[in-house]
Amino acid sequence: MKLPLDSLARRLEQGLLPVYLISGDEPLLAGEAADAVRARARAEGFSEREVLVLDRGADWEAVRAAVGTLSLFAARRIIELKLPTGKAGVSGGRALASAIESAGGDTLLLILTGRLDRDAQSAEWVRAAEARGAWISVWPIASGAMVPWLEARCRKLELAVDPQALEALAEQTQGNLLAAQQELEKLKLLAGGNRVTLERMLAVITDSARFSVSELTESLVAGQLTRALRVLGGLEAEGVELPLVLWAVTRATRELWACRTGTGGAPARGPAARAASSPQVRRRAAGLAFDRIALRAVRADAMAKGRLTGDAWGELALLGCELCGRSALPLSRGGIQ
């Protein structure tokens, strides 16, 4: 059967199948799925585990032998086959199909592969695994689903995090679930049961830098161009991830737009929000050219993601000039895909 990842835990509660095929290029989710299968197997008395890595030049006869040979100690065994490319070839496919047919009883077969392309998905051994057991295909989290995914992880960790802080973490990690999980676990240790604010989140994910992204946001909102450019240059020199810096500049843009329009959601907190509440900032925001600012932001984002040729850091500096009310170089929409 094809089994969705979020249904694996419920299916394991009903008992083990002879074969599990877990495929995908998302290491955190694939690893957690494999751990869930192993944990259930241990609970049912599978006390031995044998791992075979099947890369180029693999001994496919060893696969047949591993599944077909009885344990010396009459123990229940997990035979774990790691196939990084997902491609077994003709002889490998036959060996895998044979192993899949032989699995069951005291032998559980767990096959771990990278993402299976269309040709690999139609291979005989994949169809055999799907017929005799479960095939769990693991997919990356879509960018729009990253914050809800982080919220779910926080609930599991019993960690209270402000929505803006989760947005910052999502922007910083750019779909790297393993990095995101590690940051949440770090926050769990540091928070001490307290709610994680945006400022705490930014402090944690930029804790090795002399300059902070929150300082960049604050200086842009306040219109302090010299300070903003100094902080921006410092962040670049210290190797702070570009997506996080872009997020900080975008946050300043949103704060200033809210000043101009008088709109906004829940009350914002932190130094940038306090700066935005001042009458001077509101007057300055009213005169900003937000059409140019929006286009600069789109260009910077496109450069950061490789969709437009240019220096993203330089474009962020020009965007900072616009946010501080200083005219910058001419721009156009050309080249953005």
Secondary structure by P-SEA (a helix, b strand, c coil): ccccccaaaaaaaaccccbbbbbcccaaaaaaaaaaaaaaaaaacccbbbbbbbccccaaaaaaaaaaccccccbbbbbbbbbccccccaaaaaaaaaaaaaccccbbbbbbbccccccccccaaaaaaaaabbbbbbbcccccaaaaaaaaaaaaacccccaaaaaaaaaaaccaaaaaaaaaaaaaaaaccccccaaaaaaaaaccccccaaaaaaaaaacaaaaaaaaaaaaaaacccaaaaaaaaaaaaaaaaaaaacccccccccaaaaaaacaaaaaaaaacaaaaaaaaaaaaaaaaaccccccaaaaaaaaaaaaaccccccccccccc
